[in-house]
Amino acid sequence: MSTNTEQEIILTGIGASPGICIGKAYLVDKEGVEVVQKYSIEEKDLESEINRFKAAVKKATDELHEIIENTPEVFRQHAYILETHMVLLKDKMLYGKTIDSIRNDRVNAEWALKNIVSNIRSIFQNISDPYLRERSADILQVSDRIMRSLTGAQGVNIAEIDKRVVLVAHDLSPADTSQIQIDRVMGFITDRGGSTSHSAIIARTLEIPAIMGLGNATDLIKNDDLIIVDGSAGIVIVRPSEKSLVEYEERKVRFYQHRAVISRDSYLPAETLDGTRLLVMGNIELPEEIVSVIDHGGDGIGLYRTEFQYLSRTDFPGEAELFERYKDVAEVMAPKPVTIRTLDINGDKALGNASTSDEENPALGLRAIRYCLKNPDVFKIQLRAILRAAAYGNVGVMFPMISSCDEILEAKFLLKEAADSLEAQGETYKSDIEVGILIEVPSAVVMAAEMAELVDFFSIGTNDLIQYALAIDRGNRQVAHMYHPLNPAILRMLKHVADVAKDKGLRIAMCGEMAGDPFHVPILLGLGINELSMNPQSIPSIKTMIRSLRIIDTLELTKEALKKATAKEIADLVQEACGTIISNKMLAA
């Protein structure tokens, strides 16, 4: 999306990594990889064409291997991403089906690859979870690398940039971003991608501003154009006016001053002015992200998503593989808590070996706990790995998308079976771990009192809860503006769950995006949420905000908020009551 103000152009996208930078644009040109011609291959030439495709895959593999070998130390924790791309190069979904298409359709390798990737992309776009949906980007980036090998197009030469610039690209793969040298690249913006893409994760590790999903930035920006990138707001200003330059130079100074202050104090506990202490923890997808949680002062791992090891592969991960990953996280964080969420995936869409039929609406279909209960053998392998890892730290297990008490009972039964099998085999494990559920389905809110009798804790997943409760698809631009965490219906649902938890003596956490926004903190404290989990980079700001509030004030604020009929009224109330605190403490935004 773009708007014109006099001569400057304002673009809005997805803020993938916070911060502000001002500099000259450096366009990354992929030299026509998107343009593919179709032509027929005679039967006698099919094996030769298949070998040409295999040679292109080998060249792409060699390139990635060389990049991994030369990866700077700052990227070592993200080497797994590049290794995943190496695996994808030979994945059955991509490699095998492209060869089949060349042979069966008698078409050139470029056309076969393009069609197979298009099919894979459409499959991933039906997945409701944004993190899983954006894994299609990995496949697109891998296919782009193969396509360049087939066509002879030149790749990105980011490592050779010898001046201070802001990268502007249609897309940047993890291999591209891993070549960034932060003394030369101030930030980057892309047409494609989103906040949970691997390039976004790397940008946040580097702590450089990044904006993704701009759509047409590469069409509007020319080399050496002066641009402002506000990664916090998701705004790019092209050829800014003098007024904008002055304003954003001041914002930039304030942002980095604020970041320095909150980073310095991030190790301090999150304790309100009147003595109530909260746990502020990190959400992670991969073990390597623990470093970021620790560096930003996290009190533990409130949500360890476990889907990554299951994605885009032809077999399920084994118990040993899962155990080693979980054990690493538990050991490094001990004695701080680690909450492992069991597999939350739509199996027939994201697992290359699944054979179940396509679903018209996967967001309401066989996903998460439903998929696991229908596939107990797969589920029990994961549960065994979690129980074994629990012997090495403070581990809890959390079941996603629970909609009934029956599901909890069945999941706990399988957890006990997993423990019994470990006992029978003489394995080292811990059976008395905390068991919790994600509250992200309206029926779980209604049945919270009954569910509380069966578990040790609740964790509220606001992303899905808001989506399901308001019947809004966040990815649909037509209705995305209606997705509001401060909707009165959502606040009343949260209040009910929090009250149940208090009455039943359960701890209650929140791990959705709402937890990572300082503006929402006064309301969350007033509701009685006592643990918050978020993107690791948000931890210092949230802890700073908590240390600026009094529980007694947040209780009164929330009491008034619950009387309001619209999200705007509630937002205005928070702004009026805490606006000064928010602006003073969160002025980086």
ABEGO torsion letter per residue (X at the ends): XBBBBEABBBBBBBBABBEBBBBBBBBBBAGGAABBBBBBBBAAAAAAAAAAAAAAAAAAAAAAAAAAAABBAAAAAAAAAAAAAAAAAABAAAAAAAAAAAAAAGBBAAAAAAAAAAAAAAAAAABABAAAAAAAAAAAAAAAAAAAAAAGBBBBBAAABABBBBBBBABBBAAAAAABBAAABAEBBBABEBAABAAAAAAAAAGBBBBBGAGAAAAABBBGBBBBBBAAAGBBBBGBBAAAAAAAAAAAAAAAAAAAAAAAAAABBBBBAAGBBBBBBBBBABAAAAAAAAAAGBAEBABBBAAAAABGBABBBBAAAAAAAAAAAAAAAOABBBBBBBBBBBAAAABAABABBBBABAAABBBEAAAAAABAAAAAAAAAAAAAAAAABBBBBBBBGBABAAAAAAAAAAAAAAAAAAAAAGBBBBABBBBBBBBABAAAAAAAAAAAAABABBBBBAAAAAAAAAGBBAABAAAAAABBAABAAAAAAAAAAAAAAAAAGBBBBBABAAAABAAAAAAAAAAGBABBBBBAAAAAAAAAAAAABBAAAAAAAAAAAAABABAAAAAAAAAAAAAAAAAAAAAAX
